[in-house]
Amino acid sequence: MQFEVEWEDAPGVRDRVLAATWGRLSLKVDGSYVTEVLDLRSSSRRTGIYGSLFPLAEWIVDSWWNLLHEPCPTTPVVSARAAKSWMRPFLQRHGLLSARDGGALPDLSIWNDGAETILHWDPDPPPISETRIRFVGQGHVRLPASAVQAGLTSLVNQVLGRLDALGLGEDEDTVRVRAAWAAVGDSTSDEPETCRRLALLGLNPYDPDDATEEIVALVGRAGAFLPPLLADDLLTGTRPSELVADLAWVEAGARDFGTHELPRLVRVGRTAHEAGYSAAREARRLLGLDTRSPVRDLPSVLVAGLGWSEEVERERARGASTRLDALVGWSAATQKPLSLVASRRSDTATRFRLARAAYVILASAVTAAPRLLTAAATHSQRESRAFAAELLVPAAALEERVRGAVSESQVEEIAEEFRVSPLLVKHQIENHRIGTIEA
């Protein structure tokens, strides 16, 4: 991720900070120019745009923790312009369009996905009114988080360095952004970790309406009393309005769990789906299941093949929100795997949840504290869903049963055979590109 900057004069721009940081900006991601535009007046293309870079640098500083740590709340991803209203707060923290301040920037969104950062950008729609340029690039790239952090850092430093060089280091706007930037880099206090946790919860750490005293205290409690990965599962899986109840449920449930040693599954694949699918195939091999038959009795398979307790699931008194599916780990009492659930589900939903729980046990670290299954779209949660789907309805089995287009009635027949929901069958057919669903 490279920001290429060429400073230029800005005649007619009255604001000193905006004028000082006027220039040509090119943003290159994995070999592609995100800033490639079509000049509609000259019908020519170029890879850079012109404007003041201070608003972009300020937005990067204000959104820093969210850009690097907050996952996208939904899949598949849509462009910022096409997003539903409920996605707008997320895109204000993650979409470059929020940093335009009257200028031109591409429809690029940045968010965390496990150990990597995703950059997704879409072209501008056909112009419906008179405009000078149109962004034409499109891409979806996964980069190491360190590469994105380095790119964003370079842009902020270039802008602040430019202001210092032109004698504007003491300007009110410069001082404000520099102070916030210094806070971002301050690793000598607890503030960075608090900011990271607030970002996981979908809050802006620098917005006092988001980072209230109560919320800050709650995320601090989660970090202090829960194992690190479990705390992250909770913060990405709950909502601020439900954090009190969900934290209490997880804290109480975690007392039932200890740690245990178990070899990890070998997972191959960069994306969540690839890793989940490969783990499911390996799990079927370990459990002595062929690649094409339904799992008739999943609890018995887990008890016999993986040493689960006869009580594979235990329901704890209600109290958690509907976004929390299960707390999974090794029972401190029996030293066997256990899934602690907050509510009862239908037969198909219970099987899917239990399959996700099996993934948590099989794919956890060698000495593992409990983990939380949630409705979040984080990398680890998507891995568990992909694993459950492939464990219960293998792609190889579908390839034997599906030839091209498949009707709704055929989907229902397959779902009944494998004791899963029709929606899961559809997702497997579509995600593995086995066939199409007739309208």
C-alpha positions as CSV (number, residue, x, y, z in Angstrom):
1,M,0.0,0.0,0.0
2,Q,1.8,3.1,-1.3
3,F,0.7,6.7,-1.1
4,E,2.7,8.7,-3.8
5,V,2.5,12.4,-3.1
6,E,3.7,15.4,-5.2
7,W,3.2,18.7,-3.5
8,E,1.8,21.6,-5.6
9,D,0.8,25.2,-5.2
10,A,-2.9,25.9,-4.4
11,P,-3.8,29.3,-5.8
12,G,-7.2,30.5,-4.5
13,V,-7.3,28.2,-1.5
14,R,-7.6,30.5,1.6
15,D,-7.1,28.0,4.4
16,R,-3.4,27.9,5.1
17,V,-3.4,24.2,6.2
18,L,-5.4,23.1,3.2
19,A,-3.3,25.1,0.8
20,A,0.0,23.9,2.3
21,T,-1.0,20.2,1.9
22,W,-2.3,20.6,-1.7
23,G,-0.9,18.1,-4.1
24,R,-1.2,15.2,-6.5
25,L,-2.0,11.8,-4.7
26,S,-1.7,8.4,-6.2
27,L,-2.7,5.3,-4.1
28,K,-1.2,2.0,-5.3
29,V,-2.4,-1.2,-3.7
30,D,-0.8,-4.6,-4.7
31,G,0.2,-3.2,-8.1
32,S,-3.1,-1.5,-8.9
33,Y,-3.9,2.2,-8.7
34,V,-7.0,2.8,-6.6
35,T,-6.9,6.4,-7.7
36,E,-7.1,5.7,-11.4
37,V,-9.6,8.2,-12.9
38,L,-11.2,9.0,-16.2
39,D,-11.2,12.7,-16.9
40,L,-14.6,13.2,-18.5
41,R,-13.7,16.5,-20.0
42,S,-10.6,15.3,-21.9
43,S,-11.6,11.6,-22.1
44,S,-8.2,10.7,-20.8
45,R,-7.1,8.5,-17.9
46,R,-4.6,9.3,-15.1
47,T,-3.5,7.5,-11.9
48,G,-3.5,10.5,-9.6
49,I,-6.0,13.0,-8.1
50,Y,-5.5,16.6,-7.0
51,G,-6.6,18.2,-3.7
52,S,-5.7,18.9,-0.1
53,L,-4.4,15.8,1.7
54,F,-4.9,17.2,5.2
55,P,-8.5,16.0,5.5
56,L,-7.5,12.5,4.5
57,A,-4.6,12.4,7.0
58,E,-6.9,13.7,9.8
59,W,-9.5,11.0,8.9
60,I,-6.8,8.3,9.1
61,V,-5.7,9.5,12.5
62,D,-9.3,9.7,13.8
63,S,-10.2,6.2,12.4
64,W,-6.9,4.6,13.1
65,W,-7.9,1.9,15.6
66,N,-11.0,1.0,13.6
67,L,-9.2,0.7,10.3
68,L,-6.7,-1.7,11.8
69,H,-8.7,-3.7,14.2
70,E,-12.5,-3.5,13.5
71,P,-13.9,-6.3,11.3
72,C,-16.6,-5.8,8.7
73,P,-20.0,-6.7,10.2
74,T,-21.3,-8.4,7.1
75,T,-20.4,-10.5,4.0
76,P,-20.4,-10.2,1.1
77,V,-19.0,-6.7,0.9
78,V,-20.8,-3.9,-1.0
79,S,-19.6,-0.5,-2.0
80,A,-20.0,2.4,0.3
81,R,-22.5,4.1,-2.1
82,A,-24.6,0.9,-2.3
83,A,-24.6,0.1,1.5
84,K,-27.8,0.1,3.5
85,S,-28.4,2.8,6.1
86,W,-27.4,0.6,9.0
87,M,-23.9,0.2,7.5
88,R,-23.2,3.9,7.3
89,P,-21.7,4.3,10.7
90,F,-19.2,1.5,9.9
91,L,-18.3,3.1,6.6
92,Q,-17.8,6.5,8.1
93,R,-15.0,4.8,10.1
94,H,-13.7,2.7,7.2
95,G,-14.5,4.3,3.9
96,L,-12.3,7.0,2.3
97,L,-15.4,8.7,1.0
98,S,-15.9,10.0,4.5
99,A,-12.6,11.9,4.2
100,R,-13.5,13.8,1.0
101,D,-14.3,17.2,2.6
102,G,-15.3,18.6,-0.7
103,G,-12.5,16.9,-2.7
104,A,-12.4,13.7,-4.7
105,L,-11.5,10.3,-3.2
106,P,-12.2,6.7,-4.4
107,D,-14.9,4.4,-2.9
108,L,-12.3,2.4,-0.9
109,S,-13.0,0.7,2.4
110,I,-10.4,-0.8,4.8
111,W,-11.1,-3.3,7.6
112,N,-9.5,-6.0,9.7
113,D,-9.8,-9.7,8.8
114,G,-7.8,-11.7,11.3
115,A,-4.1,-11.4,10.7
116,E,-4.7,-9.5,7.5
117,T,-6.4,-6.3,6.4
118,I,-8.8,-6.1,3.5
119,L,-9.0,-3.2,1.0
120,H,-12.0,-3.2,-1.2
121,W,-12.8,-0.5,-3.8
122,D,-15.4,0.0,-6.4
123,P,-15.7,2.3,-9.5
124,D,-17.9,5.3,-9.5
125,P,-21.4,4.8,-11.1
126,P,-22.1,6.4,-14.4
127,P,-22.3,10.2,-13.8
128,I,-25.9,11.5,-13.4
129,S,-24.8,15.1,-13.3
130,E,-21.9,17.3,-14.5
131,T,-18.6,16.1,-13.0
132,R,-15.0,16.3,-13.8
133,I,-13.6,12.9,-13.0
134,R,-14.8,9.3,-12.4
135,F,-12.9,6.7,-10.5
136,V,-12.7,3.5,-12.6
137,G,-10.7,1.0,-10.6
138,Q,-12.1,-2.0,-8.8
139,G,-10.4,-4.5,-6.5
140,H,-10.5,-6.7,-3.4
141,V,-7.0,-7.2,-1.9
142,R,-5.8,-8.9,1.3
143,L,-2.6,-7.5,2.8
144,P,-0.6,-8.1,5.9
145,A,-1.8,-5.7,8.6
146,S,1.7,-4.3,8.9
147,A,1.8,-3.3,5.3
148,V,-1.4,-1.3,5.6
149,Q,-0.3,0.3,8.8
150,A,3.0,1.3,7.2
151,G,1.2,2.8,4.2
152,L,-1.2,4.8,6.4
153,T,1.6,5.9,8.6
154,S,3.6,7.2,5.7
155,L,0.7,9.4,4.5
156,V,0.1,11.0,7.9
157,N,3.8,11.6,8.4
158,Q,4.2,13.2,5.0
159,V,1.3,15.6,5.6
160,L,2.5,16.6,9.1
161,G,6.1,16.9,7.8
162,R,4.9,19.2,5.0
163,L,3.1,21.5,7.6
164,D,6.2,21.7,9.7
165,A,8.4,22.5,6.7
166,L,6.2,25.4,5.8
167,G,6.1,26.8,9.3
168,L,2.6,25.7,10.2
169,G,3.5,23.3,12.9
170,E,1.9,25.5,15.6
171,D,-1.3,26.0,13.6
172,E,-4.4,25.0,15.6
173,D,-5.4,22.2,13.2
174,T,-1.8,20.9,13.0
175,V,-1.5,20.8,16.8
176,R,-4.8,18.9,17.1
177,V,-4.0,16.2,14.6
178,R,-0.4,15.9,15.8
179,A,-1.6,15.4,19.4
180,A,-4.0,12.6,18.3
181,W,-1.2,11.0,16.2
182,A,1.1,11.0,19.2
183,A,-1.6,9.3,21.2
184,V,-1.9,6.6,18.6
185,G,1.8,5.8,18.9
186,D,2.0,6.0,22.7
187,S,2.6,2.4,23.8
188,T,3.7,3.3,27.3
189,S,0.1,3.3,28.7
190,D,-3.0,1.2,28.7
191,E,-4.7,3.6,26.2
192,P,-3.8,1.7,23.0
193,E,-5.3,-1.5,24.2
194,T,-8.4,0.3,25.4
195,C,-8.7,1.9,21.9
196,R,-8.3,-1.5,20.2
197,R,-11.0,-3.0,22.3
198,L,-13.4,-0.1,21.6
199,A,-12.7,-0.5,17.9
200,L,-13.5,-4.2,18.1
201,L,-16.8,-3.2,19.6
202,G,-17.5,-1.0,16.6
203,L,-16.9,2.3,18.5
204,N,-14.6,5.2,17.7
205,P,-12.2,5.6,20.7
206,Y,-11.9,9.3,20.0
207,D,-15.7,10.0,20.0
208,P,-16.8,10.9,23.6
209,D,-20.4,9.8,22.7
210,D,-18.9,6.3,21.8
211,A,-16.2,6.0,24.4
212,T,-18.3,6.8,27.5
213,E,-17.0,6.1,31.0
214,E,-19.3,3.1,31.4
215,I,-18.2,1.5,28.1
216,V,-14.5,2.1,28.8
217,A,-14.9,0.4,32.1
218,L,-16.8,-2.6,30.6
219,V,-14.2,-3.2,27.9
220,G,-11.5,-2.9,30.5
221,R,-13.3,-5.5,32.7
222,A,-13.5,-7.8,29.7
223,G,-9.8,-7.5,29.0
224,A,-8.9,-7.9,32.7
225,F,-11.0,-10.9,33.5
226,L,-11.3,-12.9,30.3
227,P,-8.6,-14.7,28.3
228,P,-7.5,-12.4,25.4
229,L,-9.0,-14.3,22.5
230,L,-12.3,-14.9,24.4
231,A,-12.5,-11.1,25.2
232,D,-12.0,-10.4,21.5
233,D,-14.7,-12.9,20.6
234,L,-17.1,-11.1,22.9
235,L,-16.3,-7.6,21.8
236,T,-16.7,-8.4,18.1
237,G,-19.8,-10.5,18.7
238,T,-21.9,-8.3,20.9
239,R,-23.3,-4.7,20.6
240,P,-22.6,-1.8,23.0
241,S,-26.2,-1.9,24.2
242,E,-25.9,-5.6,25.1
243,L,-22.4,-5.6,26.5
244,V,-23.4,-5.6,30.1
245,A,-25.6,-8.7,29.8
246,D,-23.3,-10.6,27.4
247,L,-20.2,-9.9,29.5
248,A,-22.0,-11.2,32.6
249,W,-23.1,-14.4,30.8
250,V,-19.6,-15.1,29.5
251,E,-17.9,-14.4,32.8
252,A,-20.2,-16.8,34.6
253,G,-19.9,-19.5,31.9
254,A,-16.1,-19.2,31.7
255,R,-15.9,-20.5,35.3
256,D,-17.0,-23.9,34.0
257,F,-14.0,-24.3,31.7
258,G,-10.3,-25.1,32.1
259,T,-7.6,-25.7,29.6
260,H,-6.5,-28.9,27.8
261,E,-3.9,-30.1,25.3
262,L,-5.0,-31.3,21.9
263,P,-3.1,-31.4,18.6
264,R,-4.5,-28.9,16.1
265,L,-6.0,-29.6,12.8
266,V,-3.9,-28.8,9.8
267,R,-5.7,-25.8,8.1
268,V,-4.8,-24.9,4.6
269,G,-6.1,-21.7,3.0
270,R,-5.7,-18.0,3.2
271,T,-9.4,-17.1,3.4
272,A,-11.8,-18.1,6.1
273,H,-13.7,-20.3,3.7
274,E,-10.6,-22.1,2.4
275,A,-9.4,-22.8,6.0
276,G,-12.8,-24.0,7.2
277,Y,-13.3,-26.3,4.2
278,S,-9.9,-27.9,4.5
279,A,-10.3,-28.4,8.2
280,A,-13.6,-30.1,7.7
281,R,-12.2,-32.5,5.2
282,E,-9.4,-33.3,7.6
283,A,-11.9,-33.7,10.4
284,R,-14.0,-36.2,8.4
285,R,-10.8,-38.2,7.8
286,L,-9.9,-38.2,11.5
287,L,-13.5,-39.2,12.5
288,G,-13.5,-42.1,9.9
289,L,-16.3,-40.4,7.8
290,D,-16.4,-40.7,4.1
291,T,-16.6,-37.6,2.0
292,R,-20.1,-38.1,0.7
293,S,-22.4,-39.4,3.4
294,P,-24.6,-37.5,5.9
295,V,-23.5,-37.3,9.5
296,R,-26.6,-39.0,11.0
297,D,-25.8,-38.5,14.7
298,L,-23.3,-35.7,15.3
299,P,-23.3,-35.9,19.1
300,S,-22.4,-39.6,19.0
301,V,-19.7,-39.0,16.5
302,L,-18.1,-36.3,18.7
303,V,-18.4,-38.5,21.8
304,A,-16.9,-41.6,20.1
305,G,-14.4,-39.9,17.8
306,L,-13.2,-36.8,19.8
307,G,-13.9,-37.8,23.4
308,W,-16.7,-35.4,24.1
309,S,-18.8,-35.8,27.2
310,E,-22.2,-37.5,26.7
311,E,-23.6,-34.0,27.6
312,V,-22.2,-32.4,24.5
313,E,-24.3,-29.2,25.1
314,R,-25.4,-27.7,28.3
315,E,-27.9,-24.8,28.5
316,R,-27.1,-22.1,31.0
317,A,-29.8,-19.8,32.3
318,R,-30.9,-17.2,29.8
319,G,-29.2,-13.8,29.9
320,A,-27.1,-13.5,26.8
321,S,-28.2,-11.7,23.6
322,T,-29.2,-13.6,20.5
323,R,-25.8,-12.8,18.9
324,L,-24.0,-15.2,21.3
325,D,-24.3,-18.8,20.1
326,A,-22.2,-20.8,22.4
327,L,-19.2,-20.8,24.8
328,V,-17.0,-23.7,23.9
329,G,-14.0,-25.3,25.6
330,W,-12.8,-28.0,28.0
331,S,-15.0,-28.7,31.0
332,A,-13.1,-28.1,34.2
333,A,-15.2,-30.9,35.9
334,T,-14.9,-33.6,33.3
335,Q,-11.8,-32.5,31.3
336,K,-13.9,-33.2,28.1
337,P,-15.1,-30.8,25.4
338,L,-18.4,-29.0,26.2
339,S,-20.6,-26.4,24.5
340,L,-22.4,-24.1,26.8
341,V,-25.4,-22.5,25.0
342,A,-27.7,-19.7,26.0
343,S,-30.9,-21.0,24.3
344,R,-32.5,-23.9,22.5
345,R,-32.5,-24.1,18.8
346,S,-34.3,-26.1,16.1
347,D,-32.8,-29.5,15.2
348,T,-30.9,-28.2,12.1
349,A,-29.7,-25.0,13.9
350,T,-28.5,-27.1,16.8
351,R,-26.5,-29.5,14.5
352,F,-24.9,-26.5,12.8
353,R,-24.0,-24.9,16.1
354,L,-22.5,-28.1,17.4
355,A,-20.5,-28.6,14.2
356,R,-19.1,-25.0,14.7
357,A,-18.3,-26.0,18.3
358,A,-16.4,-29.0,17.1
359,Y,-14.2,-26.7,15.0
360,V,-13.4,-24.6,18.0
361,I,-12.1,-27.7,19.8
362,L,-10.2,-29.1,16.9
363,A,-8.7,-25.8,15.7
364,S,-7.8,-24.1,19.0
365,A,-4.3,-23.6,20.3
366,V,-2.6,-26.6,21.9
367,T,-3.5,-25.3,25.4
368,A,-6.8,-23.6,24.8
369,A,-9.0,-21.4,26.9
370,P,-12.7,-21.4,25.9
371,R,-13.8,-19.5,22.8
372,L,-17.1,-17.9,21.9
373,L,-19.3,-18.6,18.9
374,T,-21.2,-15.5,17.7
375,A,-23.1,-14.1,14.8
376,A,-20.2,-11.8,13.9
377,A,-18.5,-11.9,10.5
378,T,-15.0,-12.0,11.8
379,H,-12.4,-14.3,10.2
380,S,-12.6,-16.9,13.0
381,Q,-16.4,-17.0,13.1
382,R,-16.5,-17.4,9.3
383,E,-14.0,-20.2,9.5
384,S,-16.2,-22.1,12.0
385,R,-19.3,-21.6,9.7
386,A,-17.4,-22.9,6.6
387,F,-16.2,-25.8,8.6
388,A,-19.7,-26.7,9.9
389,A,-21.1,-26.4,6.4
390,E,-18.5,-28.7,4.8
391,L,-18.7,-31.2,7.7
392,L,-22.4,-31.5,7.5
393,V,-22.9,-31.2,3.7
394,P,-19.6,-32.0,1.9
395,A,-19.1,-30.4,-1.5
396,A,-18.2,-33.9,-2.9
397,A,-21.7,-35.2,-1.8
398,L,-23.4,-32.2,-3.5
399,E,-21.5,-32.8,-6.7
400,E,-23.0,-36.3,-6.9
401,R,-26.5,-34.9,-6.4
402,V,-26.5,-31.7,-8.3
403,R,-26.2,-31.3,-12.1
404,G,-26.3,-27.7,-13.3
405,A,-29.5,-26.0,-12.2
406,V,-31.3,-27.3,-9.1
407,S,-34.9,-26.7,-8.1
408,E,-36.1,-25.5,-4.7
409,S,-37.7,-29.0,-4.1
410,Q,-34.4,-30.7,-4.8
411,V,-32.7,-28.4,-2.4
412,E,-35.3,-29.3,0.3
413,E,-34.7,-33.0,-0.4
414,I,-31.0,-32.7,0.0
415,A,-31.5,-30.6,3.2
416,E,-33.8,-33.3,4.6
417,E,-31.3,-36.0,3.8
418,F,-28.4,-34.2,5.5
419,R,-30.5,-32.8,8.3
420,V,-29.6,-29.2,7.6
421,S,-31.4,-26.1,6.5
422,P,-32.2,-25.5,2.8
423,L,-30.3,-22.2,3.1
424,L,-27.2,-24.1,4.1
425,V,-27.5,-26.3,1.0
426,K,-27.9,-23.3,-1.2
427,H,-24.8,-21.7,0.3
428,Q,-22.7,-24.8,-0.3
429,I,-23.9,-25.1,-3.9
430,E,-23.2,-21.5,-4.6
431,N,-19.9,-21.1,-2.6
432,H,-18.4,-24.2,-4.2
433,R,-19.8,-23.2,-7.7
434,I,-21.5,-26.6,-8.1
435,G,-24.6,-25.4,-9.8
436,T,-27.3,-22.7,-9.8
437,I,-30.5,-22.4,-7.9
438,E,-33.6,-22.1,-10.1
439,A,-35.8,-19.1,-9.4
